[in-house]
């Protein structure tokens, strides 16, 4: 119990540390930049075209077969 308390205390103290490398990673231009405008979600969400069509089954089967062949070739390859 005492160990757990000590560990929790040390982690909490470490979390309060300052990280100057992180603070310096942000340039002054970014710090002075205005906050982005908030827009309605309807403007952000757009219709994406479907990626599947009537030929998708054949394309997926061909890709699966090619990947299985590649995996089998890698399994047969000697380890150097």
C-alpha positions as a Python dict, from the first residue, in 0.01 Angstrom:
ca = {
    (1, 'X'): (0, 0, 0),
    (2, 'X'): (282, 235, 91),
    (3, 'X'): (461, 152, -235),
    (4, 'X'): (151, 227, -440),
    (5, 'X'): (104, 561, -264),
    (6, 'X'): (469, 653, -321),
    (7, 'X'): (451, 557, -687),
    (8, 'X'): (133, 759, -737),
    (9, 'X'): (289, 1057, -566),
    (10, 'X'): (603, 1040, -782),
    (11, 'X'): (401, 1013, -1102),
    (12, 'X'): (188, 1310, -998),
    (13, 'X'): (498, 1518, -924),
    (14, 'X'): (654, 1422, -1258),
    (15, 'X'): (337, 1526, -1439),
    (16, 'X'): (382, 1880, -1308),
    (17, 'X'): (724, 1917, -1469),
    (18, 'X'): (786, 2180, -1737),
    (19, 'X'): (902, 2062, -2079),
    (20, 'X'): (1082, 2355, -2248),
    (21, 'X'): (1162, 2148, -2559),
    (22, 'X'): (792, 2106, -2625),
    (23, 'X'): (715, 2471, -2563),
    (24, 'X'): (992, 2578, -2799),
    (25, 'X'): (869, 2345, -3074),
    (26, 'X'): (576, 2578, -3143),
    (27, 'X'): (682, 2883, -3341),
    (28, 'X'): (573, 3236, -3253),
    (29, 'X'): (370, 3256, -3575),
    (30, 'X'): (161, 2961, -3466),
    (31, 'X'): (115, 3105, -3118),
    (32, 'X'): (-8, 3435, -3267),
    (33, 'X'): (-232, 3273, -3529),
    (34, 'X'): (-605, 3332, -3490),
    (35, 'X'): (-824, 3053, -3369),
    (36, 'X'): (-985, 2863, -3661),
    (37, 'X'): (-1339, 2959, -3747),
    (38, 'X'): (-1606, 2721, -3628),
    (39, 'X'): (-1835, 2601, -3904),
    (40, 'X'): (-2157, 2400, -3894),
    (41, 'X'): (-2107, 2026, -3915),
    (42, 'X'): (-2318, 2013, -4234),
    (43, 'X'): (-2047, 2206, -4416),
    (44, 'X'): (-1777, 1967, -4299),
    (45, 'X'): (-1955, 1642, -4374),
    (46, 'X'): (-1963, 1568, -4744),
    (47, 'X'): (-2093, 1283, -4948),
    (48, 'X'): (-1812, 1045, -5034),
    (49, 'X'): (-1849, 830, -5340),
    (50, 'X'): (-1883, 459, -5275),
    (51, 'X'): (-1567, 264, -5327),
    (52, 'X'): (-1743, -60, -5413),
    (53, 'X'): (-1907, -137, -5743),
    (54, 'X'): (-2019, -443, -5938),
    (55, 'X'): (-1655, -544, -6010),
    (56, 'X'): (-1538, -516, -5650),
    (57, 'X'): (-1575, -888, -5576),
    (58, 'X'): (-1336, -985, -5854),
    (59, 'X'): (-1087, -712, -5761),
    (60, 'X'): (-1087, -814, -5395),
    (61, 'X'): (-1050, -1183, -5482),
    (62, 'X'): (-758, -1102, -5712),
    (63, 'X'): (-590, -897, -5441),
    (64, 'X'): (-640, -1173, -5183),
    (65, 'X'): (-487, -1430, -5420),
    (66, 'X'): (-189, -1205, -5495),
    (67, 'X'): (-129, -1139, -5124),
    (68, 'X'): (-153, -1509, -5042),
    (69, 'X'): (104, -1588, -5313),
    (70, 'X'): (333, -1319, -5178),
    (71, 'X'): (296, -1450, -4823),
    (72, 'X'): (374, -1805, -4937),
    (73, 'X'): (683, -1683, -5124),
    (74, 'X'): (801, -1501, -4810),
    (75, 'X'): (745, -1813, -4599),
    (76, 'X'): (960, -2021, -4837),
    (77, 'X'): (1240, -1765, -4844),
    (78, 'X'): (1538, -1871, -4632),
    (79, 'X'): (1620, -1654, -4333),
    (80, 'X'): (1971, -1517, -4361),
}
